């Protein structure tokens, strides 16, 4: 680890004792990157801010070595990338490790700026190129999926009560098990993302949005309730989507809305969170969603037998495999999941029944 931890702290600012980096190249790259016609979309403010932060840290790192950016060597880039410290939230762990994803993000920024310098005839070679500089790929973990008998057991374990926590936990599980939402997407849902659908068939005909699940005709709710649509905000506008909820998920959402919205003296604003913690207004966290998932699994007989890493992603993965096995196309699954490529499908192909043709 480099003996310069202040350069890699998330909230660090350049010290007056450290020479400020040369920003001329960065500003030229920034202007070109904003209008690069080969890119599918222009870089946003967040991306530029991150690139500026990395370039500042790179300049400070070189200054401590008595160099400027044109004199940087591949060894400098490699040392810089390896010297990136783990994030603050990892600092209390024993031997905290910086993730390969973070290292590759820093490296890509340095590589791209130097590539621009080479293309602009400012340099002969890019010091960030080469296998000895490029950080290793992150190891892709297996995508865990539940066997069918275990899944059926979990469905029977979903809370059926009507207390505040029962309704909230049931809806959270439905969002994972029947909508394929990630923990982050559930946490970020707002009250305004929910809309009742008075003319479901008209909406389906107009926008071509299928129900997430065809409902079993034998399932009947005790009392009538509206169908619901849910708007999920993706990482970009193109990846945001509207989901028409099946009857069982709509019922769970309706039950929750009765304690979250209906009958309140001052109903929550549209931008307030849809799901909240143990008390109204308390923030729902991804950790709580993990605990809800783990409690569901632990309460089933199969959960005590099957030794897998279990959490919201396992429920989401199994939901996607069920869609695939029932004939939902890869394109539709990408839309439902807000995915920009088919990787979400290909990682799960080994769990799909062999007779299914995608």
Residue pairs with C-beta under 8 A, 6 or more apart in sequence:
1 83
1 85
2 8
2 61
2 79
2 82
2 83
4 61
4 64
4 83
5 85
6 12
6 15
7 57
7 60
7 61
7 64
7 83
8 57
8 83
8 84
8 85
9 85
9 88
10 87
10 88
12 57
14 20
14 21
14 56
14 60
18 60
18 63
18 64
19 60
19 63
20 59
21 55
21 56
21 58
21 59
21 60
21 62
21 63
21 69
22 59
22 68
22 69
23 55
23 59
25 69
25 113
25 116
25 117
25 122
26 51
26 52
26 55
26 113
28 116
28 120
29 112
29 113
29 116
29 117
30 48
30 51
30 52
32 116
33 39
33 43
33 48
33 112
33 116
34 42
34 43
34 48
35 42
36 42
41 236
43 51
50 105
50 109
51 109
51 113
54 106
54 109
54 110
55 109
55 110
55 113
57 80
58 69
58 80
58 110
59 69
61 76
61 80
61 83
62 68
62 69
62 71
62 72
62 76
65 76
67 76
70 117
70 122
70 123
72 114
72 127
73 127
74 127
74 128
74 129
74 130
74 132
74 133
76 127
77 107
77 110
77 127
77 128
77 133
78 132
78 133
80 106
80 110
81 103
81 106
81 107
81 110
81 133
81 135
82 103
84 98
84 102
84 103
84 106
85 96
85 98
86 93
86 96
86 97
86 98
86 99
87 98
87 102
90 96
90 97
99 138
100 135
100 136
100 137
100 138
100 139
101 138
103 135
104 135
104 137
104 138
107 128
107 133
107 134
107 135
110 128
111 126
111 128
111 129
114 123
114 126
114 127
114 128
115 126
115 128
117 123
117 126
118 124
118 125
118 126
127 133
140 347
143 313
143 317
143 347
143 348
143 351
144 308
144 309
144 310
144 313
144 314
144 317
145 314
145 317
145 318
145 321
145 348
145 351
146 154
146 306
146 308
146 314
146 318
147 302
147 306
149 302
150 300
150 302
150 303
150 306
151 318
151 322
153 300
153 301
153 302
153 303
154 177
154 296
154 297
154 300
154 302
154 303
154 315
155 177
156 300
157 296
157 299
157 300
158 170
158 173
158 174
158 177
158 296
159 165
159 166
159 169
159 170
159 173
160 166
160 170
161 167
162 255
164 259
164 278
165 278
167 252
167 255
167 256
167 258
167 259
168 256
168 275
168 276
169 292
170 252
170 255
170 256
171 249
171 252
171 253
171 255
171 256
171 275
172 186
172 275
172 289
172 292
173 292
173 293
173 296
173 315
174 248
174 249
174 252
174 253
175 181
175 185
175 186
175 189
175 249
176 183
176 186
176 289
176 293
176 312
176 315
176 316
176 319
177 315
177 318
177 319
178 212
178 213
178 245
178 246
178 248
178 249
178 319
179 212
179 230
179 243
179 245
179 249
179 319
179 336
180 212
180 316
180 319
180 320
180 323
180 333
180 336
180 337
181 232
181 316
182 312
182 313
182 316
183 286
183 289
183 290
183 311
183 312
183 313
184 286
185 232
185 233
185 338
186 275
186 284
186 289
186 312
187 273
187 275
187 284
187 285
187 286
187 289
188 233
188 273
189 230
189 232
189 273
189 274
189 275
190 270
190 271
190 272
190 273
190 274
191 260
191 261
191 268
191 269
191 270
191 271
191 272
191 273
191 274
192 269
192 270
192 271
193 230
193 231
193 232
193 233
193 274
194 228
194 229
194 230
194 231
194 253
194 257
194 274
195 228
195 229
195 230
195 231
196 226
196 227
196 228
196 229
197 203
197 226
197 227
197 228
197 229
197 244
198 226
200 227
200 244
203 209
203 229
203 244
204 210
204 211
204 244
207 242
209 229
209 242
209 243
209 244
210 244
210 332
211 244
211 245
211 246
212 243
212 244
212 245
212 246
212 249
212 336
213 246
213 248
213 249
214 246
215 246
215 247
215 248
219 247
219 248
221 247
221 251
225 250
225 251
225 254
226 250
226 254
227 244
227 245
227 247
227 250
228 245
228 249
228 250
228 253
228 254
229 242
229 243
229 244
229 245
230 242
230 243
230 245
230 253
231 240
231 241
231 242
231 243
232 240
232 241
232 242
232 243
232 338
233 240
234 240
234 241
234 338
235 338
238 340
239 338
239 339
239 340
240 338
241 335
241 336
241 338
243 336
245 253
256 275
260 268
260 274
260 276
260 280
261 267
261 268
273 283
273 284
275 284
276 282
276 283
276 284
277 283
277 284
277 285
277 288
286 312
289 312
290 311
290 312
293 310
293 311
293 312
293 314
293 315
294 310
294 311
296 303
297 303
297 310
298 304
303 310
308 314
317 348
317 351
320 333
320 337
320 344
320 345
320 348
321 348
321 351
321 352
323 332
323 333
323 336
324 330
324 333
324 345
324 348
324 352
324 356
324 358
325 352
325 353
325 356
327 356
328 336
329 358
330 342
330 345
330 358
333 339
333 344
333 345
334 340
334 341
334 342
334 344
334 345
337 344
345 358
349 358
352 358
